[in-house]
Amino acid sequence: MFINAVDELFPDFKEQITMQMGTIKEEKLFALYLMKAGFNNTQISYLTGTSTVNVWRWKNKYLATLENK
């Protein structure tokens, strides 16, 4: 339901991610959707059950990928 709402607001978001980052695990994809929706690292960590360090890494990798494209 949440992912559908983000897809409605940003229809090409998932396609952009997969084009830029290749194959992506569901957990990481969900975290990127949460980032797109404006959640902070601590909130994403809590919702995904991963460490804030991992969330920080994912966010930085995603932002670096966007800057290089």
C-alpha positions in Angstrom: 0.0 0.0 0.0 2.8 2.4 0.9 4.8 1.6 -2.2 1.7 2.1 -4.3 1.3 5.5 -2.9 4.9 6.5 -3.7 4.5 5.0 -7.2 1.5 7.2 -7.8 3.4 10.3 -6.7 6.6 9.4 -8.5 5.7 7.0 -11.3 9.2 6.5 -12.6 11.0 6.2 -9.3 11.3 2.4 -9.2 12.4 2.3 -12.9 15.1 5.0 -12.2 16.4 3.0 -9.3 16.7 -0.2 -11.2 18.2 1.4 -14.2 20.8 3.2 -12.1 21.6 0.6 -9.5 20.7 -2.7 -11.2 19.3 -5.5 -9.2 18.2 -4.4 -5.8 17.0 -6.4 -2.8 13.5 -5.8 -1.6 14.6 -4.5 1.8 16.9 -1.9 0.2 14.2 -0.9 -2.3 11.7 -0.3 0.6 14.3 1.8 2.4 14.8 3.9 -0.7 11.0 4.4 -1.0 11.0 5.5 2.6 13.8 8.0 1.8 11.8 9.3 -1.1 8.8 9.8 1.2 10.9 11.9 3.6 11.6 9.5 6.4 14.9 10.0 8.3 17.6 7.4 8.8 16.4 6.5 12.3 12.8 6.0 11.2 13.9 3.9 8.2 16.2 1.8 10.5 13.3 1.1 12.8 10.8 0.2 10.0 13.2 -2.0 8.1 14.9 -3.6 11.1 18.4 -2.7 9.9 21.1 -0.6 11.5 21.2 3.1 11.0 24.7 2.6 9.6 23.3 0.5 6.8 20.6 3.0 6.0 23.2 5.7 5.9 25.3 3.6 3.5 22.3 2.9 1.3 21.3 6.6 1.2 24.8 7.7 0.3 25.2 5.1 -2.4 21.9 6.1 -3.9 22.8 9.8 -3.8 26.2 9.1 -5.3 24.6 7.1 -8.1 22.2 10.0 -8.9 25.1 12.4 -9.0 27.1 10.3 -11.4 24.2 9.8 -13.9 
